[in-house]
Amino acid sequence: MSLFEMCQAIEQSTISSIVRESAFPYVEGAHVLALSLSIGTVMWFDLRLLGATMRTRSVVEVFEDVKPWMFAGFVVMFSTGALLFAAHATKAYSNNFFRAKLALLILAGVNAAVYHFTIDRNRSAWGKSPFPPAAARLAGLVSLLLWFSVIAVGRLVAYSL
């Protein structure tokens, strides 16, 4: 079964029909609200990594404060995103904006993994500093740029399906 045939099967499922025919605005609204929650909290953390805000608080404190909201938002955002995809899987498959969004999401995930598995391991040495080291600041800046791009391209997906 090809990837396109898988998309056709997904699009023909019962849940896809329900989303497409009656629940789409509700799912899309939940997706946008969850995006605001998850990416909004990621941006707070990224701004702290940049040393642009909350300099009197340690990186650990800021991350621990935003973590539950960030992960809750991500769960809802990815769940509703999957439902939105399922509703129009074949159109999304051939949409270059959708492909760009997926690529940007993967890059954002790689950036977060690199940060957490390398730079963050030495956090005890710099976590309370008002200005984290250059590598942490770079990870924060790249994260901000990637998430802004995901949101912008996501809007283009919404208007081009």
C-alpha positions as CSV (number, residue, x, y, z in Angstrom):
1,M,0.0,0.0,0.0
2,S,1.4,3.3,-1.0
3,L,1.5,6.4,1.2
4,F,-1.2,8.0,-1.0
5,E,-3.4,4.9,-0.6
6,M,-2.9,5.0,3.1
7,C,-4.1,8.7,3.1
8,Q,-7.2,7.6,1.1
9,A,-8.0,4.9,3.6
10,I,-7.5,7.4,6.5
11,E,-9.8,9.9,4.7
12,Q,-12.5,7.3,4.2
13,S,-12.6,6.3,7.9
14,T,-15.6,7.0,10.0
15,I,-13.8,9.4,12.3
16,S,-12.6,11.4,9.3
17,S,-16.1,11.6,7.9
18,I,-17.4,12.9,11.3
19,V,-14.7,15.5,11.6
20,R,-15.1,16.6,7.9
21,E,-18.9,16.7,8.0
22,S,-19.7,18.1,11.4
23,A,-16.9,18.5,13.9
24,F,-14.2,20.3,11.8
25,P,-14.7,23.9,13.3
26,Y,-14.6,22.5,16.8
27,V,-11.5,20.4,16.2
28,E,-9.8,23.3,14.4
29,G,-10.7,25.7,17.3
30,A,-9.3,23.2,19.8
31,H,-6.2,22.9,17.7
32,V,-5.6,26.7,17.6
33,L,-6.2,27.0,21.4
34,A,-3.9,24.1,22.2
35,L,-1.3,25.7,19.8
36,S,-1.6,28.9,21.8
37,L,-1.1,27.1,25.1
38,S,1.8,24.8,24.0
39,I,3.7,27.2,21.8
40,G,3.0,30.1,24.1
41,T,4.7,28.3,27.0
42,V,7.6,27.1,24.8
43,M,8.1,30.8,23.8
44,W,8.3,31.8,27.5
45,F,11.0,29.2,28.0
46,D,12.8,30.2,24.9
47,L,12.8,33.8,25.9
48,R,14.3,32.8,29.2
49,L,17.0,30.8,27.4
50,L,17.8,33.9,25.4
51,G,18.1,35.9,28.6
52,A,15.4,38.3,27.3
53,T,13.0,37.8,30.3
54,M,12.7,36.3,33.8
55,R,16.4,36.7,34.4
56,T,15.9,36.5,38.2
57,R,14.5,33.0,37.9
58,S,16.5,29.9,37.1
59,V,16.0,28.1,33.9
60,V,14.8,25.0,35.9
61,E,12.2,27.1,37.7
62,V,10.8,28.5,34.5
63,F,10.8,25.1,32.8
64,E,9.1,23.4,35.7
65,D,6.4,26.1,35.8
66,V,5.6,25.8,32.1
67,K,6.1,22.1,31.6
68,P,2.7,20.8,32.5
69,W,0.9,23.4,30.4
70,M,3.3,22.9,27.5
71,F,2.9,19.1,27.5
72,A,-0.9,19.3,27.9
73,G,-1.1,21.8,25.0
74,F,1.1,19.5,22.9
75,V,-1.1,16.4,23.5
76,V,-4.2,18.3,22.5
77,M,-2.5,20.0,19.6
78,F,-1.1,16.8,18.1
79,S,-4.3,14.9,18.7
80,T,-6.5,17.6,17.0
81,G,-3.8,18.0,14.2
82,A,-4.1,14.3,13.5
83,L,-7.9,14.6,13.2
84,L,-7.6,17.7,10.9
85,F,-5.2,15.7,8.8
86,A,-7.5,12.7,8.7
87,A,-10.4,14.8,7.5
88,H,-8.5,15.9,4.4
89,A,-5.6,13.4,4.2
90,T,-5.4,13.2,0.4
91,K,-5.4,16.9,-0.1
92,A,-2.8,17.3,2.7
93,Y,-0.6,14.6,1.1
94,S,-0.2,16.7,-2.1
95,N,0.0,20.1,-0.4
96,N,3.5,21.5,-0.3
97,F,2.7,23.8,2.7
98,F,1.6,20.7,4.7
99,R,4.9,19.0,3.8
100,A,6.8,22.1,4.8
101,K,4.9,22.2,8.1
102,L,5.8,18.5,8.8
103,A,9.4,19.2,8.0
104,L,9.5,22.2,10.4
105,L,7.8,20.2,13.1
106,I,10.5,17.6,12.8
107,L,13.2,20.2,12.9
108,A,11.6,21.7,16.0
109,G,11.6,18.3,17.6
110,V,15.2,17.7,16.7
111,N,16.2,21.1,18.1
112,A,14.4,20.3,21.4
113,A,16.1,16.9,21.6
114,V,19.5,18.3,20.9
115,Y,18.9,20.9,23.7
116,H,17.6,18.5,26.2
117,F,20.2,15.7,25.5
118,T,23.3,17.9,25.2
119,I,23.1,21.5,26.3
120,D,20.7,20.9,29.2
121,R,22.9,18.2,30.7
122,N,25.2,21.0,32.0
123,R,22.4,23.2,33.3
124,S,23.6,22.9,36.9
125,A,26.7,25.1,35.9
126,W,24.6,27.8,34.2
127,G,21.0,27.4,35.1
128,K,20.8,30.3,37.5
129,S,22.8,32.7,35.3
130,P,20.7,35.6,33.9
131,F,22.3,34.9,30.5
132,P,22.7,31.2,29.6
133,P,25.7,30.1,27.5
134,A,25.7,30.7,23.7
135,A,24.6,27.2,22.9
136,A,21.5,27.5,25.1
137,R,20.6,30.9,23.7
138,L,21.1,29.5,20.1
139,A,18.7,26.6,20.9
140,G,16.1,29.1,22.2
141,L,16.4,31.3,19.2
142,V,16.2,28.4,16.7
143,S,13.1,27.1,18.6
144,L,11.4,30.5,18.4
145,L,12.2,30.8,14.6
146,L,11.0,27.2,14.0
147,W,7.7,27.6,15.9
148,F,7.0,31.0,14.3
149,S,7.5,29.2,10.9
150,V,5.3,26.2,11.9
151,I,2.5,28.6,12.8
152,A,2.9,30.7,9.6
153,V,3.0,27.7,7.3
154,G,0.2,26.1,9.2
155,R,-2.0,29.1,8.4
156,L,-1.0,28.6,4.7
157,V,-2.1,25.0,4.9
158,A,-5.4,26.0,6.3
159,Y,-6.0,28.4,3.4
160,S,-4.8,26.1,0.7
161,L,-6.7,22.9,1.4
